[in-house]
């Protein structure tokens, strides 16, 4: 949630006002954990708890910010079609399990641009089950993809390295 909050706040500052941002939170998130400035772009019910947005809210939105697993629940909203997205960005993809990363990607069209960002040299997915780890679930989707000849050739995909690190302390 914290990473999504940071992203949503940065988008609020940088995107033109014509682009509506929707921060979708899981319904059991503690409301007080959401930064106050994000309430105005979050879907909240009459009782003040997080709720899934309506089809109308989604249709009027340019950018949806949510966790991977929450994206899987969006398709349950009546009338909503996941394949209508033009872009899907997955941040810190090297820290997520492959199956978790696939949730927002499985229902998009072939016209959708998918951007995976993360550093496979840093923390990988957290796997607590030794059997699952031995069966390959400790590998992120990014690591698996980058091992393919397609990525090695650079012909059909773009990989780039971070030039400036804005989170490090000097």
N, C-alpha and C positions, 0 to 999 in steps of 0.2 A: 504493500500500500504506500509506503513512504516514497518509493521511487516513482510511482504513478503520480503522487501528489506533487513531487518536485517537477516532473515533466509538465503536468497540467498548469502549474503556476508559471513556469517559463513560457509556455505557449500563450497563456493569458496576457503576458507582457509583450510578446513579440508578434503575435498574429494580428492582422487587421481586424477591427471590430466587426467587419462583415462575416468573419468566420466564427460560427458559434461552436464552442467547446462543450462537451458533455463528459463529466467525470462520473463513471458508473462504479459504484462501490458494492461490495457483497452485502447482502441484507443484514448479516450479523455483526458487521463492523460497528464498533463503539462510536457513536456520533461525535463524542468529544475528541476522538483521535484525528478527526479531519480538520485541517487548518481552516479557520473561520472564513477566509477569502474564497475557499472552494465550495462553500455551501450554495452560492448563487449559481454555480454550474453543475450542481449535483441533483440527482433525482431523489427527493425526500417525500415521504407520505405525510398525512395530516398529523400523525403522532410524533413526527420528527425523526423517524427511523428511515434508513435507506431503503429504497424500493427500486425495482427495475423500471426503466423509462418506458413510456408508452411508444407506440409506433409513430405517433405524431411528433414526439420529442426527438426521436432518432431521425426522422425524415428531415427535420429542420436543422440538423446538426452537420457541421463540416468535419469535426474531429471528435472521436470517442476515445477516451483514455480509460483503460481498465486492465486488470490482471488477465493473464492468459485464460485461466479457468473461467473467469467471469464472461469472457467473450463467447465461450461455449454455450452459455445460458441465454445470450441475446437472441439466438435463433428461435427460442421458444416464444418470443413476443409476436403476437398475432400480426401477420402481414409483413413482418420484417424478413428481408432476404440478405443473408450474409454475403452473397455473391455480388452485391451492389457496391462493395468497397473498391475504390480505385487503388488504394495503398494500404498495406498492413506493415507496421513497424513493430518489431519485437526487440526490446532493449535487454541487455544483459543475458542474451540467449545462451551464452556458454555456461551460465550458472543454472540453467533450467534443464530438467530431464527432457529427453527427446519427445516423449508422449505429451508432456505439458505444453511444449512449444507448438506441437501440431494442432492443438485445440483451435486456436484462431485461424489456422491456415487451411483446414480441411474443407471449409465451406465457401471459399472464395473462387472467383472465376479465373480462367487462364489469363484474362486481361488485367488482373490485379498485380501490381508490383509489390513484391515482398522484400522488405529490408530487414536483415538480421544483423544486429550489432552486439558486439561483446568481444572479450579478449579470451581466447581459448588457452592462453598461457597463465591465466589467473585461476580463481576458484572455479571448480567444476560443479556439477549437480551434487546435492547431498543425498546419498543413498545409504539408508540405515540397515537394509537387509543384505547380508553377504551373498545370498543366492542370486538376488536381483543384480547385484554388482558384478558377479561372475558371468551373468548372462548378457552383459553389455548395457544394462540400464544406467550405468554410471557415465556413459558417453553422451555428450550433448548433441543436439541436431547439428549445431555449427561444426563441431569436431568431425562428425560423421561426413558431413557434406564437404568439408575442406580436404578430406582424405581422398575424395573422388578425383579421377583424371580431369573431369570437367573444370574443377577449380584450379587444378595445377596448370591447365592450358591458359586460363584467363580469357578465353575466347567468348564465353557466354555469360560471364559474371564478373563483377568488380569487387576486388578486395582492396582495402586501403588501411593504412596505419594511422593511428591517432597522432596528430602533430603536437597539439597543446593539451595538457592535462589540467583541467580547471578545478579538479577536486583535491589535488595534492596541496599540502601546506608547505610553505617555503620556510 
